Amino acid sequence: MLINLHVKNLALIQEVDVDFKNGLIVLTGETGAGKSLILGSVNIALGNKVSKDMIRTGAEFSIVELTFSVKDEIIKKIKDMDIYVGEDNTVTVTRKISEGRSVSKINGETVNIHTLKEVMGMLVDIHGQHDHQSLLYPQNHLKILDKYAKDQIAGEKRELKELYAEYVALQKKLENYDMDEAKRAREIEFAEYEVNEIDLADLKPDEDIQLEDEFKKLSGSQEISAGLAEVYQYLNYESDNGAGSLIGRAVSRINSFKGFDDKVEQFRETICDIDSLCRDLTGEIVDYSNSLDYDPAYVKEVEDRLDTINHLKLKYGRTIEEILKYRDEKQNYLENLKNYDDEKEKIKEQSARLENQMQQVCEELSVKRRKAALILEELVIKALTDLNFLSVSFKIDIQKKENFSENGYDHVEFMISTNPGEPLKPLAKVASGGELSRIMLAVKSILATEDEIETLIFDEIDTGISGKTASMVAEKLAKISVNHQVVCISHLAQIAAMADSHYLIEKKLENDATFTNIYPLRRDESVRELVRMNGDGTITNAAMSHAMEMKDMADRTKSNLV
């Protein structure tokens, strides 16, 4: 569960640090106070895109940090991703946003966005203000059914995904065989030309590197030879003015008083070493200079060979290895073209076999979906009844599509009737905004029992409801919070009264700057906030009495849920 939220320099938030407990957590506040900003910070930690404009004015960066206490089964999955988790079983997710970049870390270790999203997907399920509208699209109904039936259909889904990926690859391959005889003849001719051109070059691995080094050496050999000759003149022993001759004289002179004392002996040994080095160096210069015989014909041969290799690089690859790889691929393509009809027929046969396999898996998957749908229908009806749908019928309609995908061939659509005597109709054509919110809450409450995710976050799930319905929604949230941590941003007093932990989000103006802050409320402070939510905030004895009665009733309701 989420145990701490730390946000710094995000929009109106200068810095907030708040601890959370288990149960139902409700965040309330005036319109515009920044309730959705708190939720937005969680979305940032989820890996969602964030604009640089979200960085608080005058700040260089924003930080969002969430700390979770995590169960052993989730810890194992996170460790399997090679992410360190300490013995206290806490996971801290940090995202730092600065100009032009963001850095994500899990327990101090930098991770990419894909890993961040994968880990956060195990820790928290978030429902935004408009997410209930996703129920308007039937493709999401299939996702909901599959999420409910995930344990029953996991094997078929995995097998179908693998088969479909193989099938798509074959179909793409088959597209290459859609050509007439004239085009095939041209392709064969061109492929043969490219293969022959590379073969004629008789390329050797790393030959280009060796030739380039040789060409550099040859190109500078004349200049190097002249320069070394000049160096030799400076060092040689044949000229009276050469360094070698002068060093030789120095050796002869110092040898004339050999054994005079230890210091002079050191000088003599050093001069002799210098003489030896000078003689070795002049010899090496002579040997190397003799190896630099400039041969224009050989230089032209090396240059032509490099031109040939560079010409092939422009056409087939940046290195000899890439050119040879291209040649092998083109040779395979050429062989396939020459055996065109046989290869095409082979691919068709493979595709047909895969289609038969997928058809069988799709049938098995569909049967299991239909069984799960019957159970889910009953659960949804019960959950909707709990949410003040007085007379509701709900059915999951499953039809077979002509084509299949990696999800099978089922078209799934939720059908509903909210009034007695009315026929079932597609959900999108019947439900209002408030009804959609309650239907989504019903679905979430059912899926929560099937999920390992401990923390559920709802942003104004109470949109479009009031009165008794609001009380029933509050009770449903309290039921979910018995086994899950539920964080709810709400504007309804009925939901706030049900909170195990109540937080106030408040916007203040200080020193010509606006700040959003979040505070945990004591019971008496929570009652005062209920008064504000119930009316204009005027504190009267009647208003206080009504708010306290709401809290007492909520406590009685929750005690019956345990």
Disulfide bonds with the S-S distance in Angstrom:
none
